[in-house]
Amino acid sequence: MGVIDAHVHLWSLATPGHEWPTAETPALHRDFGAEDLRSAASGVGLDGVVLVQSQPTDADTDWMLAVAAHDPLVLGVVGWVDLAAPDAPTRIASLAANRKLRGLRPMLQSIDDTDWLLGHGLAPAVRAMIDHGLTFDALVQPRHLPMLEKFAARWPDLPVVIDHGAKPDAAPGMADRWRDGMASLAAAGAWCKLSGLRTEQAPGASADALAGYVAHLVASFGPRLMWGSDWPILARDGVTCRSWFDDAARLTGSQGGDKARLFAGAAEQFYSLEAQAGDEQ
């Protein structure tokens, strides 16, 4: 089975404005390119990946699109735009002219104002995303879920995918606000990535401790759940792409998950990757 990884990162420390990782995270403080990814994903059977922004800069987005232009493994890019900037609609239109640009992601988890996304000053940028057929990656925590439900209701024509299962705090146990918030968003039509959960665990914890979270995501999102490795951040604590792939297949399989849909079909549909591949043939 061909696999599409719906969430990977690449970066060059020399890109202007690079903020993270720093030398305080030595396992990640180096350049990560597509060849590193191919090596790390050995045994997974990747057909392609969605490359997601890691820096809140235009330079990072431009760099990713340049990588995508020269590497067929990158099927789509989720970039960054300052959605509050007066020229955001112009920037979005320019980026959308590149067919590999499939969506945008503000770094909501790093913004103290939980309701920032609901600000009326962002409306022109959101409208531009819709007009240009882009999607929205929601990098959120459980505190954001009520806000995100309001945002999705305000902009029903903007496809929304929740990154990393909204980063539940896996160490102390499952919080009701996460469970209820995710179920409500799923019922409202949101999509979700089965990614990033391993990095929310305590170091050395077993993937089996995630079984309850995975079961809830499968039950809530069904065919709108897609797998992502979150590489190379995944590897910070020694977890490999292959081990997370195998664990995700096992944990979702026990809940009756559709393997082909989880590992390829959902990402293809959400990001319109099949259409992209057809354009390039």
Protein Blocks (a to p, Z undefined) as FASTA:
>chain_A
ZZddfbdcdddfklghiabdcfklmmlnccddfklmmmmmgonlpabdcdddfbdcfklm
mmmmmmmmmomklmbdcddddfkbmklmmmmmmmmmpmklnbdcddfklpmblmlmmpmk
lmmmmmmmmmnopacdddddfklmmmmmmmmmmmmmbccddehhlopafknopcfklmmm
mmmmmmnopacddehklmmpcehiafklmmmmmmmmmmmnmmmcccdekiaklmmnopaf
klmmmmmmmmmmmnopafklmmmmmmmmmnommmmmmmmZZ
